[in-house]
Amino acid sequence: MIIPVRCWSCGKPIAQNYEEYLSRVQKGERKKEVLDDLGMDRYCCRAMFLGQVDLIDTVAQFKKS
């Protein structure tokens, strides 16, 4: 999980909602409804969640040289 604490555009704190967002989406809820329920009404904050790609497991496979 590498999500910024605050939205890069508006500065609203968003990281505290990410785990709930992931769990609800994995249970089958629609992303739009979850974001609406979490109070993510700004498009910049929504883009932070929708554009997130978890690459930490992929990156961890490589050694630092």
C-alpha positions in Angstrom: 0.0 0.0 0.0 1.6 3.2 -1.2 -1.1 5.9 -1.2 -0.2 9.5 -0.3 -1.5 10.8 3.0 -3.0 13.9 1.3 -4.3 14.5 -2.2 -1.6 16.0 -4.4 -4.0 18.6 -5.9 -6.2 19.8 -3.1 -4.5 18.7 0.0 -7.4 16.8 1.5 -6.4 13.9 3.8 -7.3 10.7 1.9 -5.1 7.8 3.2 -7.3 6.9 6.1 -10.0 5.7 3.7 -7.9 3.5 1.4 -8.1 0.2 3.4 -11.9 0.4 3.7 -12.1 1.3 0.0 -10.0 -1.8 -1.0 -12.0 -4.1 1.3 -15.4 -3.0 0.0 -14.3 -3.1 -3.7 -12.9 -6.6 -3.2 -16.3 -7.7 -1.7 -17.9 -6.6 -5.0 -19.3 -3.1 -4.4 -19.1 -0.6 -7.2 -16.2 1.8 -7.0 -18.4 4.8 -7.5 -20.7 3.9 -4.7 -17.8 3.2 -2.3 -16.1 6.6 -3.1 -19.4 8.4 -2.6 -20.0 6.8 0.8 -16.4 7.6 1.9 -17.0 11.3 1.1 -14.6 11.4 -1.8 -16.4 14.0 -3.9 -13.6 15.8 -5.6 -12.3 14.4 -8.9 -8.7 14.8 -7.9 -9.1 12.7 -4.8 -11.1 10.0 -6.6 -8.4 9.8 -9.3 -5.8 9.1 -6.5 -7.8 6.0 -5.5 -8.8 4.9 -9.0 -5.3 5.3 -10.4 -3.5 3.4 -7.6 -1.6 0.3 -8.7 0.0 -1.8 -6.0 3.5 -2.6 -7.3 5.3 -3.1 -4.0 5.3 -6.9 -4.3 6.7 -6.7 -7.8 9.4 -4.2 -6.8 10.3 -6.2 -3.7 11.5 -9.1 -6.0 14.5 -7.1 -7.2 17.7 -6.7 -5.3 19.3 -3.3 -4.8 22.7 -3.4 -6.5 
